[in-house]
Structure formats: C-alpha cells, structure tokens
Amino acid sequence: MWILAAIFAVLAIAMIYQSNTDEGINRPWAACKENLFQQMLSGACTPVENRIKVPSN
C-alpha cells in the first residue's frame, strides 16, 4: 500500500513541476514523426512540421 502511495506522490509532484514551468518540459524527440524507440534504433528524425513554404498565387 505504501508503494502505491509513493507512486501517486511522485506522479503528483511531477505534474505540478511540469505545470509550473512556462514552456513545459523540453521534449526534442516530440518534434519527430517517428516514435522514440524508432529514433533510438535508426537515428532518423522526420520533422513533424513541414517548413517548405508554398508560394501563393
């Protein structure tokens, strides 16, 4: 029972810490389309945002 209470306490502290930071926690792996496991195995990162600008007519 104490282990479960400790896990909940750690999760609560982590959520409070994350909400108190202005920009949240920096997650550079979230900028890739591949999941973290695929990034670790292949080393590839396809950006989520398409930065190619299409000329407007």
C-alpha positions, -999 to +999 in steps of 0.1 A: +000+000+000+029+024+008+044+017-026+012+028-044+010+059-023+046+067-031+040+063-069+010+086-067+030+112-048+058+111-073+033+115-102+016+144-084+049+162-079+060+156-115+027+170-128+029+201-105+065+207-117+055+204-153+026+228-149+047+254-131+073+257-159+064+283-185+071+262-216+066+228-200+094+203-202+116+203-233+109+172-254+131+174-285+120+139-296+084+151-299+094+171-330+099+139-350+073+118-367+090+085-356+084+073-321+112+074-295+120+037-299+124+040-337+146+071-333+169+053-309+173+023-333+176+042-366+188+076-356+164+091-381+141+121-374+115+133-399+102+167-387+066+169-378+062+205-391+066+210-428+088+241-432+086+242-470+068+274-480+044+272-509+043+304-530+008+319-530-007+330-563 
